[in-house]
Amino acid sequence: YPWVSLLHQLKDGNLDALGKLREISEYFAIDSDGAFSGCIGAIDGIAIRIRCPTKKDGVHDPGNYFCRKNFYALNVQAICDRQKRILWISPNHKGSTHDSTAWQETRLHDLLSDMNDILKEHGLFIVGDSAYPLSAYLQVPYHQPSPNYSP
């Protein structure tokens, strides 16, 4: 994926890659009045329906492919840009796998974790829904948007 290549290049200090990631970020900032300035992707998981796997398929635990939506599936993790173009995809998890687990078991998670300080230095991050764990490079919704302040 070219997007992942840009991350590797940024990790190696390539400022051209930083410029290209900033271009992606500018599109996210357009409709958010700058609130998403620095956003270089949005992650989500989707359950892709499959037929029930069998032992003939080499699957010894078909029940793990049954997802919470009541069908057999693969948990596919994907990151897209503001134009809904896929920047990265991982179809490697069984349907019963939670999005946060599927994400944390990817090489991209490891790469972004390794790049945490670099991404923070340049103000770059991805966004996800509440299924994902908050980190410096992954912003997720905060459940109490109003501070609980009493004088």
DSSP file with accessible surface (Angstrom, degrees, kcal/mol):
  #  RESIDUE AA STRUCTURE BP1 BP2  ACC     N-H-->O    O-->H-N    N-H-->O    O-->H-N    TCO  KAPPA ALPHA  PHI   PSI    X-CA   Y-CA   Z-CA
    1    1 A Y     >        0   0  140      0, 0.0     4,-2.1     0, 0.0     3,-0.3   0.000 360.0 360.0 360.0 128.9    0.0    0.0    0.0
    2    2 A P  H  >  +     0   0  107      0, 0.0     4,-2.3     0, 0.0     5,-0.1   0.856 360.0  58.2 -58.6 -34.6    1.4    3.4   -0.9
    3    3 A W  H  > S+     0   0    7     84,-0.4     4,-1.8     2,-0.2     5,-0.1   0.926 107.0  46.3 -62.7 -43.3    0.1    4.9    2.3
    4    4 A V  H  > S+     0   0   27     83,-0.4     4,-2.4    -3,-0.3    -1,-0.2   0.897 109.5  55.5 -65.9 -37.6    2.1    2.4    4.4
    5    5 A S  H  X S+     0   0   53     -4,-2.1     4,-2.6     1,-0.2    -2,-0.2   0.906 104.8  53.2 -60.3 -40.0    5.1    3.1    2.2
    6    6 A L  H  X S+     0   0   21     -4,-2.3     4,-2.6     2,-0.2    -1,-0.2   0.904 107.7  51.0 -61.6 -40.0    4.7    6.8    3.1
    7    7 A L  H  X S+     0   0    0     -4,-1.8     4,-2.5     2,-0.2    -2,-0.2   0.930 110.4  48.4 -63.5 -44.2    4.8    5.9    6.8
    8    8 A H  H  X S+     0   0   90     -4,-2.4     4,-1.6     1,-0.2    -2,-0.2   0.910 112.0  49.8 -61.4 -41.8    7.9    3.9    6.3
    9    9 A Q  H  <>S+     0   0   60     -4,-2.6     5,-2.8     2,-0.2    -2,-0.2   0.903 110.0  50.1 -64.3 -41.1    9.5    6.8    4.4
   10   10 A L  H ><5S+     0   0    5     -4,-2.6     3,-2.1     1,-0.2    -2,-0.2   0.918 106.9  55.0 -62.7 -41.1    8.5    9.2    7.2
   11   11 A K  H 3<5S+     0   0   84     -4,-2.5    -1,-0.2     1,-0.3    -2,-0.2   0.862 106.7  51.8 -58.8 -33.7   10.0    6.9    9.7
   12   12 A D  T 3<5S-     0   0  139     -4,-1.6    -1,-0.3    -5,-0.2    -2,-0.2   0.369 127.1-102.2 -84.8   2.8   13.3    7.1    7.7
   13   13 A G  T < 5 +     0   0   53     -3,-2.1     2,-0.7     1,-0.2    -3,-0.2   0.599  64.8 157.5  91.8  12.1   13.1   10.9    7.8
   14   14 A N     >< -     0   0   56     -5,-2.8     4,-1.2     1,-0.2     3,-0.3  -0.598  24.6-167.3 -76.4 112.3   11.8   11.5    4.3
   15   15 A L  H  > S+     0   0  121     -2,-0.7     4,-2.1     1,-0.2    -1,-0.2   0.736  84.3  64.9 -75.1 -21.0   10.2   15.0    4.3
   16   16 A D  H  > S+     0   0  121      2,-0.2     4,-2.0     1,-0.2    -1,-0.2   0.902 101.8  50.8 -64.0 -39.1    8.6   14.4    0.9
   17   17 A A  H  > S+     0   0    0     -3,-0.3     4,-2.5     2,-0.2     5,-0.2   0.906 106.6  54.2 -64.0 -40.2    6.5   11.6    2.6
   18   18 A L  H  X S+     0   0   20     -4,-1.2     4,-2.5     1,-0.2    -2,-0.2   0.927 107.0  51.6 -59.2 -43.0    5.6   14.1    5.3
   19   19 A G  H  X S+     0   0   34     -4,-2.1     4,-1.7     1,-0.2    -1,-0.2   0.905 109.8  48.6 -60.7 -41.2    4.3   16.5    2.7
   20   20 A K  H  X S+     0   0  111     -4,-2.0     4,-1.6     2,-0.2    -1,-0.2   0.889 111.2  49.5 -69.3 -37.3    2.1   13.8    1.1
   21   21 A L  H  X S+     0   0    0     -4,-2.5     4,-2.2     1,-0.2    -2,-0.2   0.896 108.4  54.0 -67.8 -36.5    0.7   12.7    4.4
   22   22 A R  H  X S+     0   0   95     -4,-2.5     4,-2.2    -5,-0.2    -2,-0.2   0.862 103.6  56.6 -64.7 -34.5   -0.1   16.4    5.2
   23   23 A E  H  X S+     0   0  113     -4,-1.7     4,-1.2     2,-0.2    -1,-0.2   0.920 107.2  48.4 -61.3 -43.8   -2.0   16.6    1.9
   24   24 A I  H >X S+     0   0   29     -4,-1.6     4,-1.2     1,-0.2     3,-0.5   0.934 111.1  52.0 -59.7 -43.4   -4.2   13.7    3.1
   25   25 A S  H 3X S+     0   0    5     -4,-2.2     4,-1.8     1,-0.2    14,-0.3   0.865 100.2  61.5 -62.1 -37.4   -4.7   15.5    6.3
   26   26 A E  H 3X S+     0   0  124     -4,-2.2     4,-1.1     1,-0.2    -1,-0.2   0.866 100.9  54.0 -61.1 -35.4   -5.7   18.7    4.6
   27   27 A Y  H <X S+     0   0  108     -4,-1.2     4,-0.6    -3,-0.5     3,-0.3   0.890 107.9  49.2 -66.7 -39.5   -8.8   16.9    3.1
   28   28 A F  H  < S+     0   0   30     -4,-1.2     4,-0.4    11,-0.4     8,-0.2   0.856 108.8  54.6 -66.3 -32.7   -9.9   15.7    6.5
   29   29 A A  H ><>S+     0   0   18     -4,-1.8     5,-2.1     7,-0.2     3,-0.7   0.761  90.0  79.2 -72.8 -22.7   -9.6   19.3    7.9
   30   30 A I  H ><5S+     0   0   95     -4,-1.1     3,-0.8    -3,-0.3    -1,-0.2   0.919 102.1  30.1 -54.0 -57.0  -11.8   20.8    5.2
   31   31 A D  T 3<5S+     0   0  114     -4,-0.6    -1,-0.3    -3,-0.2    -2,-0.1   0.494 115.5  60.9 -86.0  -3.1  -15.2   19.9    6.6
   32   32 A S  T X 5S-     0   0   25     -3,-0.7     3,-2.2    -4,-0.4    -1,-0.2   0.233 106.8-115.9-107.5  14.6  -14.2   19.9   10.2
   33   33 A D  T < 5S-     0   0  165     -3,-0.8    -3,-0.2    -4,-0.3    -2,-0.1   0.865  79.7 -52.1  51.5  36.4  -13.1   23.6   10.4
   34   34 A G  T > <S+     0   0   38     -5,-2.1     3,-1.8    -6,-0.1    -1,-0.3   0.362 110.2 121.0  87.0  -5.1   -9.6   22.4   11.1
   35   35 A A  T <  S+     0   0   76     -3,-2.2    -2,-0.1     1,-0.3    -6,-0.1   0.843  80.5  44.2 -61.3 -32.4  -10.6   20.1   14.0
   36   36 A F  T >  S+     0   0   82     -8,-0.2     3,-2.3    -7,-0.1     2,-0.4   0.033  78.0 144.0-102.0  28.6   -9.1   17.1   12.1
   37   37 A S  T <  S+     0   0   78     -3,-1.8   -11,-0.1     1,-0.3     3,-0.1  -0.526  72.1  28.8 -65.7 121.0   -6.0   18.8   11.0
   38   38 A G  T 3  S+     0   0    2     -2,-0.4    87,-2.1     1,-0.3     2,-0.4   0.240  84.5 135.9 108.1 -10.5   -3.4   16.1   11.1
   39   39 A C  E <   +a  125   0A   0     -3,-2.3   -11,-0.4   -14,-0.3    -1,-0.3  -0.571  24.7 175.3 -73.8 125.2   -5.7   13.2   10.4
   40   40 A I  E     -     0   0A   1     85,-3.2     2,-0.3    -2,-0.4    86,-0.2   0.281  61.4  -6.4-114.7   9.9   -4.2   10.9    7.9
   41   41 A G  E     -     0   0A   0     84,-0.5    86,-2.1    40,-0.1     2,-0.4  -0.875  54.2-127.7 170.5 157.9   -6.8    8.1    7.9
   42   42 A A  E     -aB 127  80A  27     38,-2.1    38,-2.3    -2,-0.3     2,-0.3  -0.993  26.0-155.6-124.1 127.4  -10.0    6.7    9.4
   43   43 A I  E     + B   0  79A   7     84,-3.1    86,-0.5    -2,-0.4     2,-0.3  -0.792  21.3 153.4-105.6 145.1  -10.1    3.1   10.6
   44   44 A D  E     - B   0  78A  80     34,-2.1    34,-2.4    -2,-0.3     2,-0.3  -0.969  32.2-126.9-158.4 160.3  -13.0    0.8   11.0
   45   45 A G  E     - B   0  77A  14     -2,-0.3     2,-0.4    32,-0.2    32,-0.2  -0.819  19.9-168.1-108.0 151.5  -13.8   -2.9   10.9
   46   46 A I  E     - B   0  76A  93     30,-2.3    30,-2.9    -2,-0.3     2,-0.7  -0.998  22.0-128.9-139.2 140.3  -16.4   -4.6    8.8
   47   47 A A  E     - B   0  75A  26     -2,-0.4     2,-0.7    28,-0.2    28,-0.2  -0.820  23.1-158.3 -88.9 114.1  -17.8   -8.1    9.0
   48   48 A I  E     - B   0  74A  76     26,-2.6    26,-1.9    -2,-0.7    47,-0.1  -0.863  21.6-122.2 -96.7 117.4  -17.6   -9.6    5.5
   49   49 A R  E     + B   0  73A 174     -2,-0.7     2,-0.3    24,-0.2    24,-0.3  -0.326  37.7 172.0 -62.5 135.6  -20.1  -12.5    5.2
   50   50 A I        -     0   0   51     22,-2.4    22,-0.4    15,-0.1     2,-0.1  -0.883  38.0 -95.5-133.4 165.4  -18.7  -15.8    4.2
   51   51 A R        -     0   0  164     -2,-0.3    20,-0.0     1,-0.1    22,-0.0  -0.465  60.5 -80.7 -75.4 159.4  -20.1  -19.3    4.0
   52   52 A C        -     0   0   50     -2,-0.1    -1,-0.1     1,-0.1    11,-0.1  -0.432  51.4-128.3 -62.6 120.2  -19.5  -21.5    7.1
   53   53 A P        -     0   0   10      0, 0.0     2,-0.2     0, 0.0    12,-0.1  -0.391  27.4-159.6 -69.7 153.4  -16.0  -22.9    6.9
   54   54 A T    > > -     0   0   56      7,-0.1     5,-1.9    -2,-0.1     3,-1.1  -0.765  35.8 -98.8-126.7 174.0  -15.5  -26.6    7.2
   55   55 A K  G > 5S+     0   0  156      1,-0.3     3,-1.8    -2,-0.2     5,-0.1   0.820 121.5  64.5 -63.9 -28.0  -12.8  -29.1    8.1
   56   56 A K  G 3 5S+     0   0  201      1,-0.3    -1,-0.3     2,-0.1     0, 0.0   0.823  99.7  53.1 -62.3 -29.7  -12.4  -29.6    4.4
   57   57 A D  G < 5S-     0   0   74     -3,-1.1    -1,-0.3     2,-0.2    -2,-0.2   0.443 126.2-106.0 -81.3  -2.3  -11.3  -26.0    4.2
   58   58 A G  T < 5S+     0   0   51     -3,-1.8     2,-0.6     1,-0.3    -3,-0.2   0.634  78.1 136.1  85.3  16.5   -8.7  -26.7    6.9
   59   59 A V      < +     0   0   19     -5,-1.9    -1,-0.3     1,-0.1    -2,-0.2  -0.861  28.5 176.4-103.5 121.1  -10.8  -24.9    9.6
   60   60 A H  S    S+     0   0  148     -2,-0.6    -1,-0.1     1,-0.2     3,-0.1   0.499  79.1  44.2 -98.8  -6.9  -11.0  -26.7   12.9
   61   61 A D    >   +     0   0   55      1,-0.1     3,-2.0    -7,-0.1     4,-0.3  -0.422  58.8 159.9-135.2  60.8  -13.0  -24.0   14.7
   62   62 A P  G >   +     0   0   40      0, 0.0     3,-2.0     0, 0.0     4,-0.4   0.804  69.4  71.3 -58.3 -26.6  -15.7  -22.7   12.4
   63   63 A G  G >  S+     0   0   49      1,-0.3     3,-1.4     2,-0.2    -2,-0.0   0.811  86.8  64.9 -59.9 -27.6  -17.7  -21.3   15.3
   64   64 A N  G <  S+     0   0   74     -3,-2.0    32,-2.2     1,-0.3    -1,-0.3   0.637  94.4  60.2 -71.8 -12.4  -15.0  -18.6   15.7
   65   65 A Y  G <  S+     0   0   43     -3,-2.0     8,-3.0    -4,-0.3     2,-0.5   0.572  80.7 100.4 -87.3 -10.3  -16.1  -17.2   12.3
   66   66 A F  B <   -F   72   0B  79     -3,-1.4     6,-0.3    -4,-0.4     2,-0.1  -0.646  65.3-154.7 -79.2 121.6  -19.6  -16.6   13.5
   67   67 A C    >   -     0   0    8      4,-3.1     3,-1.9    -2,-0.5     4,-0.4  -0.426  30.0-100.6 -97.5 172.1  -19.9  -12.9   14.3
   68   68 A R  T 3  S+     0   0  212     27,-0.4    -1,-0.1     1,-0.3    28,-0.1   0.628 117.9  68.7 -66.3 -11.5  -22.1  -10.9   16.6
   69   69 A K  T 3  S-     0   0  105      2,-0.2    -1,-0.3     0, 0.0     3,-0.1   0.292 118.7-108.4 -90.3   8.7  -24.3  -10.0   13.6
   70   70 A N  S <  S+     0   0  125     -3,-1.9     2,-0.3     1,-0.2    -2,-0.1   0.840  85.0  89.2  70.2  38.7  -25.4  -13.7   13.4
   71   71 A F  S    S-     0   0   32     -4,-0.4    -4,-3.1    -6,-0.1     2,-0.3  -0.974  83.2 -92.1-150.9 164.5  -23.6  -14.8   10.3
   72   72 A Y  B     +F   66   0B  72    -22,-0.4   -22,-2.4    -2,-0.3     2,-0.3  -0.615  61.2 151.6 -77.8 137.7  -20.2  -16.3    9.4
   73   73 A A  E     -B   49   0A   0     -8,-3.0    22,-1.8    -2,-0.3     2,-0.4  -0.969  47.1-117.5-157.0 167.1  -17.7  -13.6    8.5
   74   74 A L  E     -BC  48  94A  49    -26,-1.9   -26,-2.6    -2,-0.3     2,-0.8  -0.933  32.6-128.3-107.0 139.7  -14.2  -12.3    8.3
   75   75 A N  E     -BC  47  93A   8     18,-2.7    18,-1.0    -2,-0.4     2,-0.5  -0.823  30.5-166.9 -87.8 110.7  -13.4   -9.3   10.4
   76   76 A V  E     -B   46   0A  12    -30,-2.9   -30,-2.3    -2,-0.8     2,-0.4  -0.895   6.5-157.3-105.1 123.5  -11.8   -6.9    7.9
   77   77 A Q  E     +BC  45  90A   0     13,-2.5    13,-2.9    -2,-0.5     2,-0.3  -0.830  18.9 175.2 -96.9 137.4  -10.0   -3.8    9.2
   78   78 A A  E     -BC  44  89A  20    -34,-2.4   -34,-2.1    -2,-0.4     2,-0.4  -0.997  23.0-155.6-144.6 147.7   -9.6   -0.9    6.7
   79   79 A I  E     +BC  43  88A   0      9,-2.4     8,-3.4    -2,-0.3     9,-1.5  -0.986  21.9 179.8-119.9 133.4   -8.2    2.6    6.8
   80   80 A C  E     -BC  42  86A  39    -38,-2.3   -38,-2.1    -2,-0.4     6,-0.2  -0.841  22.8-122.7-127.9 167.1   -9.6    5.1    4.2
   81   81 A D    >   -     0   0    7      4,-1.9     3,-2.0    -2,-0.3   -41,-0.1  -0.354  47.4 -85.2 -95.9-177.0   -9.0    8.8    3.3
   82   82 A R  T 3  S+     0   0   87      1,-0.3    -1,-0.0   -58,-0.3   -57,-0.0   0.818 129.3  58.0 -63.0 -27.6  -11.7   11.5    3.3
   83   83 A Q  T 3  S-     0   0   70      2,-0.1    -1,-0.3     1,-0.1     3,-0.1   0.322 119.5-111.3 -84.3   8.9  -12.6   10.5   -0.3
   84   84 A K    <   +     0   0  177     -3,-2.0     2,-0.4     1,-0.3    -2,-0.1   0.733  67.9 148.7  67.7  24.4  -13.4    7.0    1.0
   85   85 A R        -     0   0  144      1,-0.0    -4,-1.9     2,-0.0     2,-0.4  -0.763  53.3-114.1 -86.7 134.9  -10.4    5.5   -0.9
   86   86 A I  E     +C   80   0A 101     -2,-0.4    -6,-0.3    -6,-0.2     3,-0.1  -0.546  34.6 176.2 -73.7 126.6   -8.9    2.5    0.9
   87   87 A L  E    S+     0   0A  23     -8,-3.4   -84,-0.4     1,-0.4   -83,-0.4   0.663  70.8   0.9 -97.9 -26.5   -5.4    3.3    2.1
   88   88 A W  E     -C   79   0A  20     -9,-1.5    -9,-2.4   -85,-0.1    -1,-0.4  -0.969  63.0-171.8-161.8 147.6   -4.8   -0.1    3.9
   89   89 A I  E     -C   78   0A  54     -2,-0.3   -11,-0.2   -11,-0.2   -13,-0.0  -0.997   8.8-171.5-148.6 144.7   -6.8   -3.3    4.5
   90   90 A S  E     +C   77   0A   6    -13,-2.9   -13,-2.5    -2,-0.3     3,-0.2  -0.891   7.6 174.1-137.9 107.1   -6.4   -6.4    6.6
   91   91 A P  E     +     0   0A  61      0, 0.0   -15,-0.1     0, 0.0   -16,-0.1  -0.007  48.1 112.6 -97.0  31.0   -8.8   -9.3    6.0
   92   92 A N  E     +     0   0A 125    -18,-0.1     2,-0.4   -15,-0.1   -16,-0.1   0.243  51.2  83.9 -96.7  13.3   -7.0  -11.6    8.4
   93   93 A H  E    S-C   75   0A  20    -18,-1.0   -18,-2.7    -3,-0.2     9,-0.0  -0.905  74.0-110.4-124.9 151.1   -9.3  -12.2   11.4
   94   94 A K  E >   -C   74   0A  64     -2,-0.4     3,-2.1   -20,-0.2   -20,-0.2  -0.300  38.0-107.7 -69.1 154.9  -12.2  -14.4   12.2
   95   95 A G  T 3  S+     0   0   10    -22,-1.8   -27,-0.4     1,-0.3   -30,-0.2   0.753 116.1  58.5 -58.0 -28.7  -15.7  -12.9   12.4
   96   96 A S  T 3  S+     0   0   62    -32,-2.2    -1,-0.3   -23,-0.2     2,-0.3   0.568  80.8 110.8 -81.0  -5.0  -15.8  -13.2   16.2
   97   97 A T  S <  S-     0   0   29     -3,-2.1     2,-0.1   -33,-0.2    -4,-0.1  -0.506  72.2-122.5 -73.9 131.2  -12.7  -11.1   16.7
   98   98 A H     >  -     0   0  103     -2,-0.3     4,-2.8     1,-0.1     3,-0.3  -0.415  21.5-117.2 -69.4 147.4  -13.3   -7.7   18.2
   99   99 A D  H  > S+     0   0   28      1,-0.2     4,-2.7     2,-0.2     5,-0.2   0.882 114.3  53.9 -54.0 -41.4  -12.1   -4.8   16.1
  100  100 A S  H  > S+     0   0   26     31,-0.4     4,-2.4     1,-0.2    -1,-0.2   0.906 111.7  44.6 -64.8 -38.0   -9.6   -3.7   18.8
  101  101 A T  H  > S+     0   0   54     -3,-0.3     4,-1.3     2,-0.2    -2,-0.2   0.935 112.5  50.8 -69.1 -46.0   -8.0   -7.2   18.8
  102  102 A A  H  < S+     0   0    0     -4,-2.8     3,-0.4     1,-0.2    -2,-0.2   0.916 114.1  46.0 -57.7 -42.9   -8.0   -7.4   15.1
  103  103 A W  H >< S+     0   0    1     -4,-2.7     3,-1.9    -5,-0.2     6,-0.4   0.942 109.8  52.4 -64.8 -47.6   -6.3   -4.0   14.9
  104  104 A Q  H 3< S+     0   0   86     -4,-2.4    -1,-0.2     1,-0.3    -2,-0.2   0.690 104.2  58.8 -68.4 -14.0   -3.7   -4.7   17.6
  105  105 A E  T 3< S+     0   0  124     -4,-1.3    -1,-0.3    -3,-0.4     2,-0.3   0.262  88.4  98.5 -97.2  13.1   -2.7   -7.9   15.8
  106  106 A T  S <> S-     0   0    7     -3,-1.9     4,-1.5     1,-0.1     5,-0.1  -0.670  76.7-128.9 -99.0 157.0   -1.7   -6.2   12.6
  107  107 A R  H  > S+     0   0  215     -2,-0.3     4,-2.6     1,-0.2     5,-0.1   0.816 109.9  60.8 -68.9 -29.7    1.8   -5.1   11.5
  108  108 A L  H  > S+     0   0    7      2,-0.2     4,-3.0     1,-0.2     5,-0.3   0.916 101.0  52.9 -66.0 -39.4    0.4   -1.6   10.8
  109  109 A H  H  > S+     0   0   30     -6,-0.4     4,-2.5     1,-0.2    -1,-0.2   0.936 110.6  48.2 -56.8 -45.9   -0.5   -1.3   14.5
  110  110 A D  H  X S+     0   0   83     -4,-1.5     4,-2.5     2,-0.2    -2,-0.2   0.914 111.8  49.4 -61.9 -42.6    3.1   -2.2   15.3
  111  111 A L  H  X S+     0   0   12     -4,-2.6     4,-1.8     2,-0.2    -2,-0.2   0.944 112.6  46.0 -62.2 -49.1    4.5    0.3   12.8
  112  112 A L  H  < S+     0   0    1     -4,-3.0    -1,-0.2     1,-0.2    -2,-0.2   0.884 111.6  52.6 -64.6 -36.1    2.3    3.1   14.1
  113  113 A S  H >< S+     0   0   46     -4,-2.5     3,-1.2    -5,-0.3     4,-0.2   0.923 110.0  48.4 -62.7 -42.8    3.2    2.2   17.7
  114  114 A D  H 3< S+     0   0  114     -4,-2.5     3,-0.3     1,-0.3    -1,-0.2   0.821 114.1  47.3 -63.9 -31.7    6.9    2.3   16.8
  115  115 A M  T 3X S+     0   0    0     -4,-1.8     4,-3.0     1,-0.2     5,-0.3   0.303  77.0 116.4 -92.1   7.4    6.3    5.7   15.1
  116  116 A N  H <> S+     0   0   46     -3,-1.2     4,-2.5     1,-0.2     5,-0.2   0.876  78.2  43.6 -45.7 -50.6    4.3    7.1   18.0
  117  117 A D  H  > S+     0   0  120     -3,-0.3     4,-2.5    -4,-0.2    -1,-0.2   0.888 114.6  49.7 -67.0 -38.5    6.9    9.9   18.8
  118  118 A I  H  > S+     0   0   42     -3,-0.3     4,-1.7     2,-0.2    -2,-0.2   0.936 113.1  46.1 -65.6 -46.4    7.4   10.8   15.1
  119  119 A L  H  X>S+     0   0    1     -4,-3.0     5,-2.8     1,-0.2     4,-0.5   0.922 113.7  49.3 -62.8 -42.5    3.6   11.0   14.4
  120  120 A K  H ><5S+     0   0  143     -4,-2.5     3,-1.1    -5,-0.3    -2,-0.2   0.921 107.5  55.1 -63.0 -42.8    3.2   13.1   17.6
  121  121 A E  H 3<5S+     0   0  148     -4,-2.5    -1,-0.2     1,-0.3    -2,-0.2   0.874 115.3  38.8 -57.6 -37.5    6.0   15.4   16.6
  122  122 A H  H 3<5S-     0   0   37     -4,-1.7    -1,-0.3    -5,-0.1    -2,-0.2   0.385 112.4-117.3 -97.1   2.1    4.3   16.1   13.3
  123  123 A G  T <<5 +     0   0   40     -3,-1.1     2,-0.3    -4,-0.5    -3,-0.2   0.820  63.2 148.2  68.3  33.8    0.8   16.2   14.7
  124  124 A L      < +     0   0    3     -5,-2.8     2,-0.3    -6,-0.2    -1,-0.2  -0.798  12.0 147.3-105.7 144.1   -0.4   13.2   12.6
  125  125 A F  E     -a   39   0A  15    -87,-2.1   -85,-3.2    -2,-0.3   -84,-0.5  -0.967  36.5-125.9-160.3 167.5   -3.0   10.7   13.7
  126  126 A I  E     - d   0 138A   2     11,-3.1    13,-2.8    -2,-0.3     2,-0.3  -0.805  24.6-135.6-114.5 164.2   -5.8    8.4   12.5
  127  127 A V  E     +ad  42 139A  27    -86,-2.1   -84,-3.1    -2,-0.3     2,-0.3  -0.899  25.2 166.4-120.8 151.7   -9.3    8.3   13.9
  128  128 A G        -     0   0   15     11,-2.3   -84,-0.1    -2,-0.3     2,-0.1  -0.927  34.3 -94.9-149.3 175.6  -11.5    5.4   14.8
  129  129 A D    >   -     0   0   58    -86,-0.5     3,-1.9    -2,-0.3   -86,-0.0  -0.194  56.1 -80.1 -87.9-174.4  -14.8    4.6   16.6
  130  130 A S  T 3  S+     0   0   75      1,-0.3     4,-0.1    10,-0.1    -1,-0.1   0.544 118.3  77.9 -69.6  -4.0  -15.1    3.5   20.2
  131  131 A A  T 3  S+     0   0   22      2,-0.1   -31,-0.4   -86,-0.0    -1,-0.3   0.669  86.7  74.6 -74.5 -14.4  -14.2   -0.1   19.4
  132  132 A Y  S <  S-     0   0    8     -3,-1.9     2,-0.2   -33,-0.1    -4,-0.1  -0.716  87.9-110.1-103.8 151.2  -10.5    1.0   19.3
  133  133 A P        -     0   0   46      0, 0.0     2,-0.1     0, 0.0    -2,-0.1  -0.541  35.6-112.2 -79.3 139.0   -8.2    1.9   22.1
  134  134 A L        +     0   0  128     -2,-0.2     2,-0.3    -4,-0.1     5,-0.2  -0.432  47.9 157.2 -65.5 137.1   -7.1    5.5   22.5
  135  135 A S  B >   -E  138   0A  38      3,-2.1     3,-0.6    -2,-0.1     5,-0.1  -0.935  57.6 -93.2-149.7 174.8   -3.5    6.2   21.8
  136  136 A A  T 3  S+     0   0   53     -2,-0.3     3,-0.1     1,-0.2    -1,-0.0   0.846 128.2  36.0 -62.2 -30.5   -1.4    9.2   20.8
  137  137 A Y  T 3  S+     0   0    9      1,-0.2   -11,-3.1   -12,-0.1     2,-0.5   0.470 114.2  61.4-103.3  -0.4   -1.7    8.3   17.1
  138  138 A L  E <   -dE 126 135A   1     -3,-0.6    -3,-2.1   -13,-0.2     2,-0.4  -0.921  67.0-163.4-131.8 105.8   -5.3    6.9   17.3
  139  139 A Q  E     +d  127   0A  83    -13,-2.8   -11,-2.3    -2,-0.5    -3,-0.1  -0.753  13.3 175.6 -90.3 134.4   -8.1    9.3   18.3
  140  140 A V        -     0   0   33     -2,-0.4   -11,-0.2   -13,-0.2   -10,-0.1  -0.878  40.4 -74.4-130.5 163.5  -11.4    7.8   19.4
  141  141 A P        -     0   0   70      0, 0.0     2,-0.5     0, 0.0    -7,-0.1  -0.252  40.7-132.6 -60.2 145.9  -14.6    9.3   20.8
  142  142 A Y        -     0   0  169      1,-0.1   -12,-0.0    -3,-0.0    -3,-0.0  -0.876   8.8-144.8 -99.3 130.0  -14.6   10.5   24.4
  143  143 A H  S    S+     0   0  153     -2,-0.5     3,-0.1     1,-0.3    -1,-0.1   0.673  92.1  45.9 -75.6 -18.0  -17.6    9.3   26.3
  144  144 A Q        +     0   0  116      1,-0.1    -1,-0.3     4,-0.0     4,-0.1  -0.705  63.8 171.7-121.6  81.7  -18.0   12.4   28.5
  145  145 A P        +     0   0  112      0, 0.0    -1,-0.1     0, 0.0    -2,-0.1   0.759  65.1  66.4 -66.2 -20.5  -17.6   15.3   26.1
  146  146 A S  S    S-     0   0   91     -3,-0.1     2,-0.0     1,-0.0     0, 0.0  -0.859  91.5-119.6-101.2 131.6  -18.7   17.8   28.8
  147  147 A P        -     0   0  116      0, 0.0     2,-1.5     0, 0.0    -1,-0.0  -0.362  19.0-125.7 -67.1 142.8  -16.3   18.2   31.8
  148  148 A N        +     0   0  150     -4,-0.1     2,-0.5     2,-0.0    -4,-0.0  -0.699  48.7 166.5 -88.6  84.2  -17.8   17.4   35.1
  149  149 A Y        +     0   0  184     -2,-1.5    -3,-0.0     0, 0.0     0, 0.0  -0.861  17.1 172.9-109.1 129.6  -17.0   20.7   36.7
  150  150 A S              0   0   97     -2,-0.5    -2,-0.0     0, 0.0     0, 0.0  -0.980 360.0 360.0-135.3 128.3  -18.4   21.9   39.9
  151  151 A P              0   0  152      0, 0.0     0, 0.0     0, 0.0     0, 0.0  -0.048 360.0 360.0 -69.3 360.0  -17.1   25.2   41.6
